[in-house]
Amino acid sequence: MTTLAARTVNVTATTRTRALLTCAAVGGPLWAAVALAQAATRDGFDLTRHPLSVLSNGSLGWLQITNFVVAGVLTMIGAAGLRRALPSRWLPRLVAANGAGMFAAGVFTMDPADGFPAGTPYGMPATLSWHSYGHMAAGTVAFAASIAACYVLARHFGRAGQRAAAVGSAVAGTALLAGDLWAMSGGAAGSLTLAVGAITALLWVSGVAAWLARR
């Protein structure tokens, strides 16, 4: 009877962990798919000039706002699954911080800029609203946490002897770091390099969560 009860507890715990990890596995791809679908279809949007965050403006801005909020919540929930699945103190904290940053990025929207939405004057606004500053702060937290999470994964996989996974983790973190630095420096198509880096890091962490859920 005791053995049966212990097995039942273990099965329940495993099921809960898989459910939590599934949230982390879904969050990244969901955000990327919704954001890129809008980038390809919304009038006046140019990914080489406009960051994906500016999609939170206009009559369809609620789509990107909801995208940020939902993906952020899924990522924060998924962090609990990573805490159960991996012997890492920092990874779940960083993933949760990334999710919180995404959630806040949906609450605090970026100002219209550089011709988007259609009818907005070209160039950056002369002054920024308080919620635009909030969005930038949220983005800083999300990006920093995502970069650090990838490097923590690289260290974990390296110690476990999983070289390919370690290299992939490092590449994902470096892609976001380089894309962010290039965008902040005012480099050509900086919004595009930032989007590529952010999506790469998001998908990598989600992929790791999906792999852990299948184990």
PyMOL commands that set and color helices and strands:
alter all, ss='L'
color gray80, all
select helices_A, chain A and resi 2-41+52-56+61-85+90-107+130-159+163-184+190-214
alter helices_A, ss='H'
color red, helices_A
deselect
rebuild
show_as cartoon
